[in-house]
Amino acid sequence: MTSSRWAQLLLEHPGPSQALVGYAKNREWRRAHMRHGEVLGLSLEELREFAKWLTTSEASTTGAGVQVAQVDEGLVVTAKGQRVKTLAELLTVAGVDLNAWQVSTWAANSWEVAAKDADGEMSVTPVYQVKAKLEARKFNQSEAVQPVAPIKRKPAQPKPGRLLTCLVVPDSQHGHKWTPSMHLEPLHSRKACDLVIQVIDLLEKEGGLDCVSLLGDMADLAEWSTRFPRDPAYRQTTQPTIRELHWWFAQMRLTTDARIVYSAGNHEARVRKAAIEKLPPAVNLHRADLPLGSPDALSFHRLLALDALDIEYVGPYTSDWWLWDKVRVTHGHTVKSGGGATVANRVKLGDYSEIFGHVHKLEVAQRTTRGPAGPEVITAMSPGCLCRIDGTIPGRTVSPDWQQGLGVITYDTETGAVHMTAHPIMDGRMIWRGQVLEGVDRTEEIGRAIGFPQLVPE
């Protein structure tokens, strides 16, 4: 066969032609003929000749000034003369099957050639060159395209497994201040605190709760501060604060039998600090029926009667504990300015997941580390606060950049993965598992329960 026929075969059957080159390298002629001879319409000898042409030919003429050259896994088709001026004409003259080939690049240019005719007159003739690089199509675009048929999914089947859940309760800063009408105005959000009880109840109904983590600064204790001036409005507020905080913890214990762990914060430390600075003899005193080294009689957690509620206390301030040996829990002491800055700093420095309070911001950040055991996700979370964020809390600004929220930590015991999620609270409402929960202000009930009717404004 002529080289033009070989070129035409290459254009018509790019796939088998390219496969034939591989067989030719290993001289597997009979296998090549068995697989591709019928498609190409070639005898064994013709197939060998075609393969030889494919592996040695730089270019061949297909007629009409058109040349075809095999380059890598594609073809270069070139026409030079006066007949072919456009890409469409080049593809037509060369007989390119656009269902088998597609144009990757092409170019066209022209120039003029001057020559004398028979009469000696000078004439100018335009000459054109059109060149295209072709690559084989991976699929035939001429086939009818059918609409995508959606596949109906089967109902989701949750995988059985033991999941451990911990509810994380951030800084509530329970406290009060006296109004001119002698009403005890709360520093904490009673609606946000009520949502904690609602979520504990829902988690128990959903499958059980393993732990409740109280992140510290659960009381403000403004009148115990030795750092800031003590406003008269905060005097004589410790007793109602202790009683209301104990009442709230008692609601938790009535709702769940889960482990409850209270981490000491810097506000809880105000009691001991004030005793050291103002009443040193009261430091390290304990009941006569307790051994030496027992907690101080004048310690905040003893005043709260946490042992009566089976609540563990982790102190002093800056102490930490490990949840499931996976997550470090502490009140925290670092505050970076700007939303997300504190958790970004912690997740960058830490080699373990941790959760903390103190910053009163709702922040979550993650980092993936890679070691011998493979990738591991490190998470740092601050679930916000439960105190009022309207400037009522005594501090440096009346417009704090704080957010209310709760945290949930879930431990997948099958994979060892720990999942942390933050749940915002806005205006006493939160979204939980697709439903709206609304906090209830139980002020009148609390006032009667703790014996302080001054909680209820007249």
Secondary structure, 3 states (H helix, E strand, C coil): CCHHHHHHHHHHCHHHHHHHHHHHHHCCHHHHHHHHHHHHCCCHHHHHHHHHHHHHCCCEEEECCEEEEEECCEEEEEEEECCCCCHHHHHHHHCCCCCCEEEEEEEEEEEEEEEECCCCCEEEEEEEEEEEEEEECCCCCCCCCCCCCCCCCCCCCCCCCCEEEEEEECCCCECEEECCCCCEEECECHHHHHHHHHHHHHHHHHCCCCEEEECCCCECCHHHCCCCCCCHHHCCCHHHHHHHHHHHHHHHHHHCCCEEEEECCCCCHHHHHHHHHHCHHHCCCCCCCCCCCCCCCCCHHHHCCHHHHCEEEECCCCCEEEECCCEEEECCCCCCCCCCHHHHHHHHHCCCEEEECCCCCEEEEEEEEEECCEEEEEEEEEECECECCCCCCCCCCCCCCCCEEEEEEEEECCCCEEEEEEEEEECCEEEECCEEEECCCCHHHHHHHHCCHHHCCC
